[in-house]
Amino acid sequence: VCLGALAQAAPDRVGAASQGTMNNLMLGGAGWVYYETIAGGQGGRPGRAGMSGVHTAMTNTQNTPVEAFERAYPMRVLRYRLRQGSGGAGLAAGGDGIERDLLVLEDCTASLITERRVTPPWGLAGGQPGAVGENWLLRGGSEDAAERLPDKCTVRLQAGDVLRVRTPGGGGWGARD
């Protein structure tokens, strides 16, 4: 909101909207709890594309290596990649978000606190908005049983379920000719 207001006064000095959320994911079961924030796309800015798969407007978070994560928790990472095409188009494109699929190996509870699932990160100076984020539950790991989850929710997962989080991309900056 602050950057959007500043952009009205100095659009050539302010970047487009970044993912706008920390994508908080909490999982817990018998004797364990896991919490992470999942990165997303940074907004494009004058003269530079936005970065992909980064935390924006927050600090002090790290990316746990998949091997350490899988060793410590009853889960498997099925997919962890950039969400290609989620950044908004523009002279300086917005950065791409992340796509992360977690297979749970035992019954547990998941809580999500996310934003930008309805309103996309805005583009600036003619740039296009980034993609909204998405939260999905695939019961039994089946794409056919995919259920879209709201931005904030707590759900009970059973062994074999997959939780998919697709984080927002950043908005693009500047109109492309």
Secondary structure, DSSP 8 states (H G I E B T S, - for coil): -HHHHHHHH-TTS----------EEEEEETTEEEEEE--B----BTTB---SSB--S--S-----HHHHHHHSSEEEEEEEEETT-S--SSB----EEEEEEEESS-EEEEEE---SSS----BTT-------EEEEEGGG-GGGEEEE-SEEEEEE-TT-EEEEE------BS---
